[in-house]
């Protein structure tokens, strides 16, 4: 899976409620797969790919126009730093 897809899937999963995630076995498996892929990345690769994802997707002009901003980025980064649980 492409790193951009990994981070995009995790961003989507982060936005779900626990019930939405755990009531859907396919999403649970996607969550496990993406977490495994992140853990298999080197620290440098995690830093580089996540930084690009945040810049290009989460803080893009389109995202800002939708009303997203640094608050969503901070929440997502805290979640990633906490193990993505």
PDB file with one MODEL, atoms N, CA, C and O in Angstrom:
MODEL        1
ATOM      1  N   UNK A   1       0.855  -1.174   0.000  1.00  0.00           N
ATOM      2  CA  UNK A   1       0.000   0.000   0.000  1.00  0.00           C
ATOM      3  C   UNK A   1       0.900   1.236   0.000  1.00  0.00           C
ATOM      4  O   UNK A   1       1.890   1.298   0.729  1.00  0.00           O
ATOM      5  N   UNK A   2       0.549   2.190  -0.808  1.00  0.00           N
ATOM      6  CA  UNK A   2       1.271   3.453  -0.914  1.00  0.00           C
ATOM      7  C   UNK A   2       1.179   4.219   0.415  1.00  0.00           C
ATOM      8  O   UNK A   2       0.117   4.225   1.037  1.00  0.00           O
ATOM      9  N   UNK A   3       2.274   4.869   0.865  1.00  0.00           N
ATOM     10  CA  UNK A   3       2.221   5.609   2.133  1.00  0.00           C
ATOM     11  C   UNK A   3       1.097   6.641   2.194  1.00  0.00           C
ATOM     12  O   UNK A   3       0.474   6.817   3.241  1.00  0.00           O
ATOM     13  N   UNK A   4       0.836   7.322   1.083  1.00  0.00           N
ATOM     14  CA  UNK A   4      -0.252   8.307   1.077  1.00  0.00           C
ATOM     15  C   UNK A   4      -1.584   7.621   1.386  1.00  0.00           C
ATOM     16  O   UNK A   4      -2.408   8.164   2.122  1.00  0.00           O
ATOM     17  N   UNK A   5      -1.794   6.431   0.826  1.00  0.00           N
ATOM     18  CA  UNK A   5      -3.022   5.683   1.087  1.00  0.00           C
ATOM     19  C   UNK A   5      -3.096   5.212   2.535  1.00  0.00           C
ATOM     20  O   UNK A   5      -4.167   5.206   3.143  1.00  0.00           O
ATOM     21  N   UNK A   6      -1.961   4.824   3.074  1.00  0.00           N
ATOM     22  CA  UNK A   6      -1.916   4.397   4.486  1.00  0.00           C
ATOM     23  C   UNK A   6      -2.383   5.542   5.378  1.00  0.00           C
ATOM     24  O   UNK A   6      -3.262   5.364   6.221  1.00  0.00           O
ATOM     25  N   UNK A   7      -1.786   6.725   5.186  1.00  0.00           N
ATOM     26  CA  UNK A   7      -2.135   7.866   6.032  1.00  0.00           C
ATOM     27  C   UNK A   7      -3.564   8.321   5.787  1.00  0.00           C
ATOM     28  O   UNK A   7      -4.256   8.711   6.727  1.00  0.00           O
ATOM     29  N   UNK A   8      -4.019   8.276   4.537  1.00  0.00           N
ATOM     30  CA  UNK A   8      -5.401   8.671   4.232  1.00  0.00           C
ATOM     31  C   UNK A   8      -6.387   7.719   4.901  1.00  0.00           C
ATOM     32  O   UNK A   8      -7.396   8.158   5.454  1.00  0.00           O
ATOM     33  N   UNK A   9      -6.102   6.426   4.855  1.00  0.00           N
ATOM     34  CA  UNK A   9      -6.972   5.457   5.527  1.00  0.00           C
ATOM     35  C   UNK A   9      -6.980   5.684   7.029  1.00  0.00           C
ATOM     36  O   UNK A   9      -8.032   5.629   7.665  1.00  0.00           O
ATOM     37  N   UNK A  10      -5.811   5.940   7.594  1.00  0.00           N
ATOM     38  CA  UNK A  10      -5.752   6.191   9.036  1.00  0.00           C
ATOM     39  C   UNK A  10      -6.462   7.488   9.407  1.00  0.00           C
ATOM     40  O   UNK A  10      -7.096   7.566  10.459  1.00  0.00           O
ATOM     41  N   UNK A  11      -6.365   8.493   8.568  1.00  0.00           N
ATOM     42  CA  UNK A  11      -7.089   9.742   8.824  1.00  0.00           C
ATOM     43  C   UNK A  11      -8.591   9.469   8.831  1.00  0.00           C
ATOM     44  O   UNK A  11      -9.313   9.977   9.689  1.00  0.00           O
ATOM     45  N   UNK A  12      -9.055   8.677   7.885  1.00  0.00           N
ATOM     46  CA  UNK A  12     -10.480   8.324   7.839  1.00  0.00           C
ATOM     47  C   UNK A  12     -10.878   7.542   9.096  1.00  0.00           C
ATOM     48  O   UNK A  12     -11.905   7.831   9.712  1.00  0.00           O
ATOM     49  N   UNK A  13     -10.077   6.569   9.465  1.00  0.00           N
ATOM     50  CA  UNK A  13     -10.367   5.752  10.645  1.00  0.00           C
ATOM     51  C   UNK A  13     -10.378   6.624  11.902  1.00  0.00           C
ATOM     52  O   UNK A  13     -11.217   6.439  12.784  1.00  0.00           O
ATOM     53  N   UNK A  14      -9.452   7.562  11.978  1.00  0.00           N
ATOM     54  CA  UNK A  14      -9.388   8.480  13.119  1.00  0.00           C
ATOM     55  C   UNK A  14     -10.686   9.268  13.274  1.00  0.00           C
ATOM     56  O   UNK A  14     -11.093   9.593  14.390  1.00  0.00           O
ATOM     57  N   UNK A  15     -11.326   9.569  12.159  1.00  0.00           N
ATOM     58  CA  UNK A  15     -12.543  10.386  12.203  1.00  0.00           C
ATOM     59  C   UNK A  15     -13.785   9.590  12.592  1.00  0.00           C
ATOM     60  O   UNK A  15     -14.841  10.175  12.832  1.00  0.00           O
ATOM     61  N   UNK A  16     -13.671   8.271  12.657  1.00  0.00           N
ATOM     62  CA  UNK A  16     -14.819   7.430  12.989  1.00  0.00           C
ATOM     63  C   UNK A  16     -15.004   7.303  14.497  1.00  0.00           C
ATOM     64  O   UNK A  16     -14.056   7.443  15.270  1.00  0.00           O
ATOM     65  N   UNK A  17     -16.231   7.039  14.893  1.00  0.00           N
ATOM     66  CA  UNK A  17     -16.473   6.698  16.301  1.00  0.00           C
ATOM     67  C   UNK A  17     -16.013   5.259  16.516  1.00  0.00           C
ATOM     68  O   UNK A  17     -15.872   4.493  15.563  1.00  0.00           O
ATOM     69  N   UNK A  18     -15.786   4.906  17.763  1.00  0.00           N
ATOM     70  CA  UNK A  18     -15.382   3.528  18.080  1.00  0.00           C
ATOM     71  C   UNK A  18     -16.426   2.538  17.579  1.00  0.00           C
ATOM     72  O   UNK A  18     -16.086   1.474  17.061  1.00  0.00           O
ATOM     73  N   UNK A  19     -17.671   2.886  17.733  1.00  0.00           N
ATOM     74  CA  UNK A  19     -18.743   1.990  17.282  1.00  0.00           C
ATOM     75  C   UNK A  19     -18.696   1.789  15.772  1.00  0.00           C
ATOM     76  O   UNK A  19     -18.832   0.667  15.285  1.00  0.00           O
ATOM     77  N   UNK A  20     -18.502   2.887  15.026  1.00  0.00           N
ATOM     78  CA  UNK A  20     -18.431   2.773  13.566  1.00  0.00           C
ATOM     79  C   UNK A  20     -17.268   1.874  13.142  1.00  0.00           C
ATOM     80  O   UNK A  20     -17.393   1.090  12.201  1.00  0.00           O
ATOM     81  N   UNK A  21     -16.151   1.993  13.836  1.00  0.00           N
ATOM     82  CA  UNK A  21     -14.985   1.193  13.500  1.00  0.00           C
ATOM     83  C   UNK A  21     -15.185  -0.270  13.867  1.00  0.00           C
ATOM     84  O   UNK A  21     -14.977  -1.156  13.038  1.00  0.00           O
ATOM     85  N   UNK A  22     -15.584  -0.521  15.093  1.00  0.00           N
ATOM     86  CA  UNK A  22     -15.610  -1.900  15.585  1.00  0.00           C
ATOM     87  C   UNK A  22     -16.855  -2.671  15.154  1.00  0.00           C
ATOM     88  O   UNK A  22     -16.921  -3.887  15.335  1.00  0.00           O
ATOM     89  N   UNK A  23     -17.829  -1.988  14.596  1.00  0.00           N
ATOM     90  CA  UNK A  23     -18.988  -2.683  14.021  1.00  0.00           C
ATOM     91  C   UNK A  23     -18.746  -3.097  12.580  1.00  0.00           C
ATOM     92  O   UNK A  23     -19.607  -3.723  11.961  1.00  0.00           O
ATOM     93  N   UNK A  24     -17.587  -2.756  12.042  1.00  0.00           N
ATOM     94  CA  UNK A  24     -17.273  -3.050  10.652  1.00  0.00           C
ATOM     95  C   UNK A  24     -15.958  -3.836  10.580  1.00  0.00           C
ATOM     96  O   UNK A  24     -14.880  -3.250  10.676  1.00  0.00           O
ATOM     97  N   UNK A  25     -16.046  -5.156  10.412  1.00  0.00           N
ATOM     98  CA  UNK A  25     -14.830  -5.983  10.385  1.00  0.00           C
ATOM     99  C   UNK A  25     -13.838  -5.576   9.292  1.00  0.00           C
ATOM    100  O   UNK A  25     -12.629  -5.703   9.486  1.00  0.00           O
ATOM    101  N   UNK A  26     -14.321  -5.096   8.161  1.00  0.00           N
ATOM    102  CA  UNK A  26     -13.415  -4.670   7.089  1.00  0.00           C
ATOM    103  C   UNK A  26     -12.607  -3.441   7.510  1.00  0.00           C
ATOM    104  O   UNK A  26     -11.416  -3.347   7.214  1.00  0.00           O
ATOM    105  N   UNK A  27     -13.257  -2.505   8.196  1.00  0.00           N
ATOM    106  CA  UNK A  27     -12.538  -1.323   8.679  1.00  0.00           C
ATOM    107  C   UNK A  27     -11.547  -1.699   9.781  1.00  0.00           C
ATOM    108  O   UNK A  27     -10.452  -1.143   9.852  1.00  0.00           O
ATOM    109  N   UNK A  28     -11.932  -2.636  10.630  1.00  0.00           N
ATOM    110  CA  UNK A  28     -11.008  -3.091  11.673  1.00  0.00           C
ATOM    111  C   UNK A  28      -9.755  -3.697  11.052  1.00  0.00           C
ATOM    112  O   UNK A  28      -8.641  -3.438  11.508  1.00  0.00           O
ATOM    113  N   UNK A  29      -9.945  -4.507  10.006  1.00  0.00           N
ATOM    114  CA  UNK A  29      -8.802  -5.129   9.333  1.00  0.00           C
ATOM    115  C   UNK A  29      -7.954  -4.073   8.633  1.00  0.00           C
ATOM    116  O   UNK A  29      -6.726  -4.149   8.668  1.00  0.00           O
ATOM    117  N   UNK A  30      -8.589  -3.093   7.999  1.00  0.00           N
ATOM    118  CA  UNK A  30      -7.851  -1.999   7.366  1.00  0.00           C
ATOM    119  C   UNK A  30      -7.034  -1.241   8.408  1.00  0.00           C
ATOM    120  O   UNK A  30      -5.884  -0.878   8.160  1.00  0.00           O
ATOM    121  N   UNK A  31      -7.622  -1.008   9.555  1.00  0.00           N
ATOM    122  CA  UNK A  31      -6.920  -0.326  10.651  1.00  0.00           C
ATOM    123  C   UNK A  31      -5.677  -1.116  11.048  1.00  0.00           C
ATOM    124  O   UNK A  31      -4.593  -0.546  11.168  1.00  0.00           O
ATOM    125  N   UNK A  32      -5.824  -2.415  11.251  1.00  0.00           N
ATOM    126  CA  UNK A  32      -4.683  -3.261  11.622  1.00  0.00           C
ATOM    127  C   UNK A  32      -3.612  -3.248  10.524  1.00  0.00           C
ATOM    128  O   UNK A  32      -2.419  -3.149  10.811  1.00  0.00           O
ATOM    129  N   UNK A  33      -4.049  -3.347   9.278  1.00  0.00           N
ATOM    130  CA  UNK A  33      -3.111  -3.371   8.152  1.00  0.00           C
ATOM    131  C   UNK A  33      -2.320  -2.073   8.076  1.00  0.00           C
ATOM    132  O   UNK A  33      -1.104  -2.094   7.887  1.00  0.00           O
ATOM    133  N   UNK A  34      -2.996  -0.957   8.220  1.00  0.00           N
ATOM    134  CA  UNK A  34      -2.324   0.343   8.151  1.00  0.00           C
ATOM    135  C   UNK A  34      -1.390   0.555   9.331  1.00  0.00           C
ATOM    136  O   UNK A  34      -0.286   1.074   9.164  1.00  0.00           O
ATOM    137  N   UNK A  35      -1.818   0.164  10.506  1.00  0.00           N
ATOM    138  CA  UNK A  35      -0.943   0.296  11.678  1.00  0.00           C
ATOM    139  C   UNK A  35       0.322  -0.531  11.481  1.00  0.00           C
ATOM    140  O   UNK A  35       1.427  -0.067  11.760  1.00  0.00           O
ATOM    141  N   UNK A  36       0.152  -1.753  11.002  1.00  0.00           N
ATOM    142  CA  UNK A  36       1.312  -2.616  10.742  1.00  0.00           C
ATOM    143  C   UNK A  36       2.259  -1.961   9.731  1.00  0.00           C
ATOM    144  O   UNK A  36       3.477  -1.975   9.910  1.00  0.00           O
ATOM    145  N   UNK A  37       1.688  -1.390   8.674  1.00  0.00           N
ATOM    146  CA  UNK A  37       2.510  -0.742   7.644  1.00  0.00           C
ATOM    147  C   UNK A  37       3.292   0.433   8.225  1.00  0.00           C
ATOM    148  O   UNK A  37       4.459   0.629   7.886  1.00  0.00           O
ATOM    149  N   UNK A  38       2.663   1.207   9.089  1.00  0.00           N
ATOM    150  CA  UNK A  38       3.365   2.336   9.722  1.00  0.00           C
ATOM    151  C   UNK A  38       4.483   1.811  10.618  1.00  0.00           C
ATOM    152  O   UNK A  38       5.591   2.347  10.594  1.00  0.00           O
ATOM    153  N   UNK A  39       4.214   0.778  11.402  1.00  0.00           N
ATOM    154  CA  UNK A  39       5.230   0.232  12.299  1.00  0.00           C
ATOM    155  C   UNK A  39       6.405  -0.368  11.533  1.00  0.00           C
ATOM    156  O   UNK A  39       7.512  -0.448  12.065  1.00  0.00           O
ATOM    157  N   UNK A  40       6.176  -0.787  10.296  1.00  0.00           N
ATOM    158  CA  UNK A  40       7.246  -1.348   9.467  1.00  0.00           C
ATOM    159  C   UNK A  40       8.092  -0.273   8.796  1.00  0.00           C
ATOM    160  O   UNK A  40       9.171  -0.568   8.282  1.00  0.00           O
ATOM    161  N   UNK A  41       7.612   0.979   8.794  1.00  0.00           N
ATOM    162  CA  UNK A  41       8.385   2.087   8.228  1.00  0.00           C
ATOM    163  C   UNK A  41       9.517   2.462   9.183  1.00  0.00           C
ATOM    164  O   UNK A  41       9.389   2.336  10.401  1.00  0.00           O
ATOM    165  N   UNK A  42      10.621   2.923   8.610  1.00  0.00           N
ATOM    166  CA  UNK A  42      11.670   3.494   9.458  1.00  0.00           C
ATOM    167  C   UNK A  42      11.158   4.812  10.035  1.00  0.00           C
ATOM    168  O   UNK A  42      10.184   5.381   9.542  1.00  0.00           O
ATOM    169  N   UNK A  43      11.815   5.279  11.064  1.00  0.00           N
ATOM    170  CA  UNK A  43      11.424   6.576  11.643  1.00  0.00           C
ATOM    171  C   UNK A  43      11.501   7.683  10.603  1.00  0.00           C
ATOM    172  O   UNK A  43      10.633   8.554  10.550  1.00  0.00           O
ATOM    173  N   UNK A  44      12.535   7.649   9.782  1.00  0.00           N
ATOM    174  CA  UNK A  44      12.694   8.675   8.744  1.00  0.00           C
ATOM    175  C   UNK A  44      11.561   8.597   7.728  1.00  0.00           C
ATOM    176  O   UNK A  44      11.031   9.626   7.307  1.00  0.00           O
ATOM    177  N   UNK A  45      11.188   7.384   7.334  1.00  0.00           N
ATOM    178  CA  UNK A  45      10.097   7.232   6.367  1.00  0.00           C
ATOM    179  C   UNK A  45       8.765   7.683   6.965  1.00  0.00           C
ATOM    180  O   UNK A  45       7.971   8.336   6.288  1.00  0.00           O
ATOM    181  N   UNK A  46       8.517   7.337   8.231  1.00  0.00           N
ATOM    182  CA  UNK A  46       7.298   7.805   8.901  1.00  0.00           C
ATOM    183  C   UNK A  46       7.251   9.326   8.901  1.00  0.00           C
ATOM    184  O   UNK A  46       6.234   9.925   8.550  1.00  0.00           O
ATOM    185  N   UNK A  47       8.345   9.941   9.293  1.00  0.00           N
ATOM    186  CA  UNK A  47       8.408  11.406   9.380  1.00  0.00           C
ATOM    187  C   UNK A  47       8.163  12.041   8.021  1.00  0.00           C
ATOM    188  O   UNK A  47       7.370  12.973   7.894  1.00  0.00           O
ATOM    189  N   UNK A  48       8.848  11.531   7.011  1.00  0.00           N
ATOM    190  CA  UNK A  48       8.744  12.111   5.668  1.00  0.00           C
ATOM    191  C   UNK A  48       7.346  11.924   5.072  1.00  0.00           C
ATOM    192  O   UNK A  48       6.752  12.879   4.571  1.00  0.00           O
ATOM    193  N   UNK A  49       6.827  10.715   5.124  1.00  0.00           N
ATOM    194  CA  UNK A  49       5.527  10.460   4.482  1.00  0.00           C
ATOM    195  C   UNK A  49       4.383  11.126   5.231  1.00  0.00           C
ATOM    196  O   UNK A  49       3.450  11.636   4.611  1.00  0.00           O
ATOM    197  N   UNK A  50       4.445  11.126   6.550  1.00  0.00           N
ATOM    198  CA  UNK A  50       3.392  11.773   7.328  1.00  0.00           C
ATOM    199  C   UNK A  50       3.441  13.287   7.137  1.00  0.00           C
ATOM    200  O   UNK A  50       2.395  13.926   7.025  1.00  0.00           O
ATOM    201  N   UNK A  51       4.615  13.857   7.100  1.00  0.00           N
ATOM    202  CA  UNK A  51       4.750  15.299   6.870  1.00  0.00           C
ATOM    203  C   UNK A  51       4.165  15.692   5.522  1.00  0.00           C
ATOM    204  O   UNK A  51       3.451  16.689   5.418  1.00  0.00           O
ATOM    205  N   UNK A  52       4.465  14.915   4.498  1.00  0.00           N
ATOM    206  CA  UNK A  52       3.913  15.210   3.171  1.00  0.00           C
ATOM    207  C   UNK A  52       2.398  15.058   3.152  1.00  0.00           C
ATOM    208  O   UNK A  52       1.699  15.868   2.543  1.00  0.00           O
ATOM    209  N   UNK A  53       1.885  14.015   3.823  1.00  0.00           N
ATOM    210  CA  UNK A  53       0.435  13.814   3.862  1.00  0.00           C
ATOM    211  C   UNK A  53      -0.256  15.001   4.536  1.00  0.00           C
ATOM    212  O   UNK A  53      -1.256  15.516   4.035  1.00  0.00           O
ATOM    213  N   UNK A  54       0.282  15.419   5.659  1.00  0.00           N
ATOM    214  CA  UNK A  54      -0.315  16.559   6.377  1.00  0.00           C
ATOM    215  C   UNK A  54      -0.280  17.803   5.499  1.00  0.00           C
ATOM    216  O   UNK A  54      -1.281  18.510   5.382  1.00  0.00           O
ATOM    217  N   UNK A  55       0.857  18.071   4.887  1.00  0.00           N
ATOM    218  CA  UNK A  55       0.997  19.264   4.045  1.00  0.00           C
ATOM    219  C   UNK A  55       0.096  19.211   2.821  1.00  0.00           C
ATOM    220  O   UNK A  55      -0.613  20.170   2.518  1.00  0.00           O
ATOM    221  N   UNK A  56       0.129  18.073   2.113  1.00  0.00           N
ATOM    222  CA  UNK A  56      -0.562  17.976   0.823  1.00  0.00           C
ATOM    223  C   UNK A  56      -2.049  17.687   0.932  1.00  0.00           C
ATOM    224  O   UNK A  56      -2.818  18.065   0.048  1.00  0.00           O
ATOM    225  N   UNK A  57      -2.460  17.030   1.993  1.00  0.00           N
ATOM    226  CA  UNK A  57      -3.861  16.634   2.122  1.00  0.00           C
ATOM    227  C   UNK A  57      -4.586  17.389   3.236  1.00  0.00           C
ATOM    228  O   UNK A  57      -5.617  18.017   2.994  1.00  0.00           O
ATOM    229  N   UNK A  58      -4.054  17.329   4.440  1.00  0.00           N
ATOM    230  CA  UNK A  58      -4.754  17.885   5.588  1.00  0.00           C
ATOM    231  C   UNK A  58      -4.699  19.411   5.631  1.00  0.00           C
ATOM    232  O   UNK A  58      -5.601  20.049   6.174  1.00  0.00           O
ATOM    233  N   UNK A  59      -3.657  19.992   5.068  1.00  0.00           N
ATOM    234  CA  UNK A  59      -3.522  21.445   5.058  1.00  0.00           C
ATOM    235  C   UNK A  59      -3.530  22.007   3.634  1.00  0.00           C
ATOM    236  O   UNK A  59      -2.999  23.089   3.384  1.00  0.00           O
ATOM    237  N   UNK A  60      -4.127  21.274   2.719  1.00  0.00           N
ATOM    238  CA  UNK A  60      -4.240  21.762   1.339  1.00  0.00           C
ATOM    239  C   UNK A  60      -5.224  22.925   1.301  1.00  0.00           C
ATOM    240  O   UNK A  60      -5.979  23.144   2.249  1.00  0.00           O
ATOM    241  N   UNK A  61      -5.207  23.651   0.221  1.00  0.00           N
ATOM    242  CA  UNK A  61      -6.174  24.743   0.052  1.00  0.00           C
ATOM    243  C   UNK A  61      -7.604  24.218   0.093  1.00  0.00           C
ATOM    244  O   UNK A  61      -8.491  24.862   0.654  1.00  0.00           O
ATOM    245  N   UNK A  62      -7.826  23.047  -0.503  1.00  0.00           N
ATOM    246  CA  UNK A  62      -9.174  22.463  -0.507  1.00  0.00           C
ATOM    247  C   UNK A  62      -9.616  22.111   0.916  1.00  0.00           C
ATOM    248  O   UNK A  62     -10.765  22.353   1.285  1.00  0.00           O
ATOM    249  N   UNK A  63      -8.717  21.545   1.709  1.00  0.00           N
ATOM    250  CA  UNK A  63      -9.057  21.186   3.089  1.00  0.00           C
ATOM    251  C   UNK A  63      -9.358  22.435   3.912  1.00  0.00           C
ATOM    252  O   UNK A  63     -10.309  22.457   4.694  1.00  0.00           O
ATOM    253  N   UNK A  64      -8.553  23.461   3.736  1.00  0.00           N
ATOM    254  CA  UNK A  64      -8.783  24.711   4.466  1.00  0.00           C
ATOM    255  C   UNK A  64     -10.105  25.340   4.041  1.00  0.00           C
ATOM    256  O   UNK A  64     -10.834  25.879   4.873  1.00  0.00           O
ATOM    257  N   UNK A  65     -10.414  25.272   2.754  1.00  0.00           N
ATOM    258  CA  UNK A  65     -11.688  25.809   2.257  1.00  0.00           C
ATOM    259  C   UNK A  65     -12.882  25.055   2.847  1.00  0.00           C
ATOM    260  O   UNK A  65     -13.955  25.633   3.017  1.00  0.00           O
ATOM    261  N   UNK A  66     -12.700  23.766   3.159  1.00  0.00           N
ATOM    262  CA  UNK A  66     -13.763  22.962   3.786  1.00  0.00           C
ATOM    263  C   UNK A  66     -13.909  23.294   5.276  1.00  0.00           C
ATOM    264  O   UNK A  66     -14.866  22.869   5.923  1.00  0.00           O
ATOM    265  N   UNK A  67     -12.965  24.046   5.801  1.00  0.00           N
ATOM    266  CA  UNK A  67     -13.027  24.393   7.216  1.00  0.00           C
ATOM    267  C   UNK A  67     -12.057  23.619   8.082  1.00  0.00           C
ATOM    268  O   UNK A  67     -12.025  23.816   9.296  1.00  0.00           O
ATOM    269  N   UNK A  68     -11.263  22.740   7.482  1.00  0.00           N
ATOM    270  CA  UNK A  68     -10.253  22.009   8.248  1.00  0.00           C
ATOM    271  C   UNK A  68      -9.065  22.922   8.506  1.00  0.00           C
ATOM    272  O   UNK A  68      -8.880  23.923   7.814  1.00  0.00           O
ATOM    273  N   UNK A  69      -8.263  22.575   9.502  1.00  0.00           N
ATOM    274  CA  UNK A  69      -7.096  23.391   9.825  1.00  0.00           C
ATOM    275  C   UNK A  69      -6.170  22.670  10.771  1.00  0.00           C
ATOM    276  O   UNK A  69      -6.171  21.442  10.863  1.00  0.00           O
ATOM    277  N   UNK A  70      -5.382  23.455  11.471  1.00  0.00           N
ATOM    278  CA  UNK A  70      -4.361  22.889  12.336  1.00  0.00           C
ATOM    279  C   UNK A  70      -4.942  22.036  13.463  1.00  0.00           C
ATOM    280  O   UNK A  70      -4.278  21.123  13.953  1.00  0.00           O
ATOM    281  N   UNK A  71      -6.165  22.325  13.871  1.00  0.00           N
ATOM    282  CA  UNK A  71      -6.762  21.568  14.978  1.00  0.00           C
ATOM    283  C   UNK A  71      -6.936  20.094  14.593  1.00  0.00           C
ATOM    284  O   UNK A  71      -6.667  19.202  15.397  1.00  0.00           O
ATOM    285  N   UNK A  72      -7.384  19.849  13.368  1.00  0.00           N
ATOM    286  CA  UNK A  72      -7.550  18.472  12.897  1.00  0.00           C
ATOM    287  C   UNK A  72      -6.192  17.790  12.767  1.00  0.00           C
ATOM    288  O   UNK A  72      -6.049  16.608  13.080  1.00  0.00           O
ATOM    289  N   UNK A  73      -5.208  18.534  12.309  1.00  0.00           N
ATOM    290  CA  UNK A  73      -3.852  17.988  12.188  1.00  0.00           C
ATOM    291  C   UNK A  73      -3.326  17.603  13.563  1.00  0.00           C
ATOM    292  O   UNK A  73      -2.784  16.512  13.740  1.00  0.00           O
ATOM    293  N   UNK A  74      -3.483  18.491  14.533  1.00  0.00           N
ATOM    294  CA  UNK A  74      -2.994  18.219  15.883  1.00  0.00           C
ATOM    295  C   UNK A  74      -3.672  16.992  16.475  1.00  0.00           C
ATOM    296  O   UNK A  74      -3.008  16.142  17.068  1.00  0.00           O
ATOM    297  N   UNK A  75      -4.979  16.893  16.321  1.00  0.00           N
ATOM    298  CA  UNK A  75      -5.714  15.736  16.831  1.00  0.00           C
ATOM    299  C   UNK A  75      -5.219  14.440  16.182  1.00  0.00           C
ATOM    300  O   UNK A  75      -5.011  13.434  16.861  1.00  0.00           O
ATOM    301  N   UNK A  76      -5.034  14.479  14.865  1.00  0.00           N
ATOM    302  CA  UNK A  76      -4.554  13.302  14.146  1.00  0.00           C
ATOM    303  C   UNK A  76      -3.141  12.927  14.579  1.00  0.00           C
ATOM    304  O   UNK A  76      -2.860  11.751  14.813  1.00  0.00           O
ATOM    305  N   UNK A  77      -2.255  13.904  14.690  1.00  0.00           N
ATOM    306  CA  UNK A  77      -0.874  13.621  15.092  1.00  0.00           C
ATOM    307  C   UNK A  77      -0.811  13.077  16.513  1.00  0.00           C
ATOM    308  O   UNK A  77      -0.014  12.181  16.793  1.00  0.00           O
ATOM    309  N   UNK A  78      -1.632  13.600  17.410  1.00  0.00           N
ATOM    310  CA  UNK A  78      -1.694  13.064  18.775  1.00  0.00           C
ATOM    311  C   UNK A  78      -2.134  11.607  18.755  1.00  0.00           C
ATOM    312  O   UNK A  78      -1.583  10.774  19.474  1.00  0.00           O
ATOM    313  N   UNK A  79      -3.130  11.307  17.926  1.00  0.00           N
ATOM    314  CA  UNK A  79      -3.640   9.940  17.797  1.00  0.00           C
ATOM    315  C   UNK A  79      -2.564   9.002  17.240  1.00  0.00           C
ATOM    316  O   UNK A  79      -2.374   7.894  17.741  1.00  0.00           O
ATOM    317  N   UNK A  80      -1.868   9.461  16.206  1.00  0.00           N
ATOM    318  CA  UNK A  80      -0.784   8.652  15.630  1.00  0.00           C
ATOM    319  C   UNK A  80       0.296   8.430  16.676  1.00  0.00           C
ATOM    320  O   UNK A  80       0.768   7.307  16.856  1.00  0.00           O
ATOM    321  N   UNK A  81       0.688   9.491  17.364  1.00  0.00           N
ATOM    322  CA  UNK A  81       1.737   9.393  18.384  1.00  0.00           C
ATOM    323  C   UNK A  81       1.331   8.462  19.528  1.00  0.00           C
ATOM    324  O   UNK A  81       2.182   7.843  20.166  1.00  0.00           O
ATOM    325  N   UNK A  82       0.039   8.371  19.777  1.00  0.00           N
ATOM    326  CA  UNK A  82      -0.463   7.522  20.849  1.00  0.00           C
ATOM    327  C   UNK A  82      -0.674   6.066  20.444  1.00  0.00           C
ATOM    328  O   UNK A  82      -1.205   5.280  21.227  1.00  0.00           O
ATOM    329  N   UNK A  83      -0.269   5.702  19.243  1.00  0.00           N
ATOM    330  CA  UNK A  83      -0.372   4.308  18.826  1.00  0.00           C
ATOM    331  C   UNK A  83      -1.559   4.001  17.916  1.00  0.00           C
ATOM    332  O   UNK A  83      -1.762   2.848  17.537  1.00  0.00           O
ATOM    333  N   UNK A  84      -2.338   5.012  17.564  1.00  0.00           N
ATOM    334  CA  UNK A  84      -3.451   4.858  16.615  1.00  0.00           C
ATOM    335  C   UNK A  84      -4.546   3.947  17.148  1.00  0.00           C
ATOM    336  O   UNK A  84      -5.179   3.214  16.388  1.00  0.00           O
ATOM    337  N   UNK A  85      -4.763   3.994  18.438  1.00  0.00           N
ATOM    338  CA  UNK A  85      -5.842   3.209  19.068  1.00  0.00           C
ATOM    339  C   UNK A  85      -7.013   4.085  19.370  1.00  0.00           C
ATOM    340  O   UNK A  85      -8.018   3.611  19.900  1.00  0.00           O
TER     341      UNK A  85
ENDMDL
END
